[in-house]
Every structure is written in structure tokens, then in C-alpha cells.
Amino acid sequence: MAALPEHARMPGLAAGANARDPDSDSLRLAALWPALLLVALGLPGLVLGTLMTGAVPGQYLILTAPWRSPAQILDMVWRADGGIAGFGALPGTAVAMAGRPDFAAALRAQGAWLVLPSPTLLGCGALKRKDQP
């Protein structure tokens, strides 16, 4: 087999060498930094922006253990004198409503991990019902 002429060889590689250029790896990592920075700052910013919008009075976003079933979450909310407005797409999340001012504390006493005032812009966090488009 004939060797490739000099102009057809890959730059940076000597004839017959299989070694990689160590500078190319660092250049690839350097190219990722802007994207990683956007993800690191953008995602928490989006979450904070959503949670800091005006809250719906009497509605709460609930985060419980992901292994809890919707029936267990419903029972927990009912025992805290509230009702369920909807279940989230992630396991252990729901939107509850209650009129009592200490509902968040009562729900935490029932085992909820986190109870926040429900933001007005929940977006795509709710499950779609099969009978709706």
C-alpha cells in the first residue's frame, strides 16, 4: 500500500503515528464551558423565576417522597384539612388547596418534605388526562 502524499495527511500527525494531540482535548473542553455556564445559571434561574411569581392564594405546591402513591398524598393532604387540585408529572408532587393559614405546617407534620405557595405559572408540570387532547 502506498503512503499518502504530504498534502493528504491529517495535520498534526506524523507519518504512521496514531497519537492524539493533547491540545485538541483541552480545546474541546474549553468549547463546552459557555454551554455549561448557561445550564448552571439558567436552570436555577428558571426555577426561581417560576417559584417567585405571584402565588395563588390558598394553593400550595407539595413535594413528598417519590415513592408515595397519589392515594397516600391525597390522604396526607386530607388529614391536614386540604384538598388536591392536581398531581404533578413527577412522582411525589401535587398542588393542594386549603383555607387554613397553618396548612403548610400541618402538611409538613403529615410527612411532606417541602410545601411552597403555588406559583401561577406551573407550566407543563401537571399530568395530562387521557380523555383530554
N, C-alpha and C positions, 0 to 999 in steps of 0.2 A: 504494500500500500504506500502510495506516495505521500510525503509530508505536505501539509498545507503551505502555500506561499505566505510570506510575512504579512501581507496586507489582508489575508483572510483569517488570521488568528485573532482570538479574543484579546483585547488589550489587557495588560497586566499579568498575563500568564506566559511563562517561558515555554519554549517548545517542549511538549511532553510532560509538563508539570500539571498536577491536579490540585495544587494548594489554592485555598481561597484567600482573598485579600482581606486581612483583618479590619481594614478601614471601611470596607463596604458594610460589615455588620454594624459598626457604630453609626454609619450614615443612615441605615435603615431604622435604628432605634431613635436617632435624632429626628427623623421624619415623623415618628409616632407621637412625640411629645405634645404638639399642639392639639391633636385629637384627644389624647389622654387628659390634658388640661381642661378641654371643653367638657368632657364627660364628668370629670371630678368636680367641676364648678357648676355645670349646667344642670345635672340631675338633682343635686340637693337644692339648687335654686328653684327648679320647677316644683319640687315637693313643698318647699317652704312657701312659695308663691301661692300654691293651691290651698295650703292649710291656713294661710294668713288672710285669705279673702274673708269677706263678711260671712259670719256664721248664721245658720238658720236657727232662730230661737226654738229651744226645746228639742233639737235634734243633735245626736252625738254619733261620732264615728268610733266604733269599738274594735279593738284588736285583742283577740284572745289566743289561746294556744291553738296552733293549726290543726291539731288532731281532734278538736271539739267539733261535733256534728252540728248542723243547723238546729236540730231539736234541742241540743244541750245549750246552745247560745240563746235560743228562744226562752228556755226555762230560766236561764240566768237573768235575762232582761225582765221577764215576768216577775221573778222574785224581788227584783229591785223596783217594782211598780212602774214598769215601762212597757213599750211595745216595739215591735220590729217594723221599720219602714222598708227594709230590703237587706239582702245578703250581698256581700261583696264577691268579686270574682276570685279573690284569694281566699284560701281556707282560713277560717277563724276571724273573718272580718264581717262587720254588719253595720247598718245605720239604724239606730234606735231613736225613739222619741219618748219624752216624758215631760210632765209638768212640774215635778218637784225639783226644788233648787239643789238638793243634795243627791241627785240621781247619779252623778259621776262617782261620788264616794261610795254610794250603795252598790253600784255596779263593780267597783274595784273590790269591795268586800265579798262579792259573789265570785270573784276569780278573774275578772277582766284584767289584762295586762296594761292596756292603755285606753283611756276614754278622753276624746277630744271633741270640742264643738264641731259639728258637721259643717264643712265648707259648702258654699253654694255651688261651687264648680267641681262636682265629683267626677265628671268626665265619663270614661269608659270603665269605671270600677265596678259597676253593677252587672250582674248576670242578665243575659237576655233570656226571656221566656220563649219556649218553643212555639207557642201559638201567636207570637208577635213577630213582625218582619224585622 
